[in-house]
């Protein structure tokens, strides 16, 4: 496929209905589609089974106060993994960073499973974040390199659909195993289940022609014109800043405050070097699209991290019940993603972003209401699947908008920028919500009241997304 083909407008913009256009399972794209779906299936199964067990693991290791670091270390490492994977994919194709990311995903399960302290769990989550960043950027870059623009929304919906089976069986099984045996058994079991398929996938990627996995070497620019080597020092400093900030908000004293100041300073200095110019002031086009990715993912990640933590540690909801909420979230995310790619494919992408953001704002309201002791905790659980509907609706649209603003030889760079700001959004929003929660505790407020205040602040980024989405539309200049 040539660069010109990759930039062909979707059928809705050419007057073509798309009935005669090749689909994602047609001969030119079938091998790439199946490969990417396999990767997403393996990644989804591991992620959806691990995340619900993290509050239980932190509680067992006497590290509840450090839970933001347990969750945040994953995000911090994703910053580095995303930058490395994106630039690597631009230089030589997506196959190699994808293979390395899959290998690391098995290693991290073993590190986490054998944790004797919450700090070892943090290390395991850091390695997992590094792997996840490389895999996510590699797959998204490969989609941009391998598919014409009209197929990208469908392929991104396919990636979400690949999480359906893992979402149905992963969290409930993990919840039962954690209740009957141990959260460690969940990690060890996932390592055993993932190892053989991961090795097989790496072997397939090594043998497959580059066009099968999206590397598209024929369309990559000459070596002298490719992206420069990744700014690893910048990415490493950014990851360090994220980790320091997450640790700093775990306490409310002078020492922790110094960590927060150091983390924020590193983020302010180094983040702009990895993002499109004008991202933080919402310049039209790609900068706004990248900004939206950060705001939405930060909100969703905070809901996904703090709602289960509150339910398990404060409301004493069973882990298996929380696992059901994770299952519902993944299924509804996939359903909403399918709807935007199939049923709503002729609707302007930026309008779907606005709709998704408003749905997420509604989910935040449920989280706030469900934080009060006199209210059923099931209301707080509703926040998770409702937020997933909003994300399933808007996240593929933000990706499509970002790729539409990028030239073919800069797709990896663009994807890396999206991944970087996604992780920054997760770090900043979660850290801010945690700081508010801890400040409320220091002021004498109850824990549930602190959660309610922290959740209410999430309305700010969701409403900002709804307002700013129009600035990311494809014809924005």
Secondary structure, DSSP 4 states (H G I P E B T S, - for coil): --HHHHTPPPHHHHT--STTS--TTSTTTHHHHHHHHHHHHHHHHHHHHHHHHHHHHHHHTT-GGGHHHHHHHHHHHHHHHHHHHHHHHHHH-SHHHHHHHHHHHHHHHHHHHT-SSHHHHHHHHHHHHHHHHHHHHHHHHHHHHHS-HHHHHHHHHHHHHTTHHHHHHHHHHHHHHHHHT-HHHHHHHHHHHHHHHHHHHHHHHHHS-GGGTT--TTTSPPGGGSPPPP-HHHHHHHHHHHHHHHHHTT--SHHHHHHHHHHHHHHHHHGGGGS-TTTTTT-TTHHHHHHHHHHHHHHHHHHHHHHHHHHHHTS---HHHHHHHHHHHHHHHHHHHHIIIIITTTS-HHHHHHHHHHHHHHHHHHHHHTTSTTS-THHHHHHHHHHHHHHHHHHHHHHHHHHHTS-GGGHHHHHHHHHHHHHHHHHHHHHHHHHHHHHHHHTT--HHHHHHHHHHTTHHHHHHHHHHGGGGSTT--
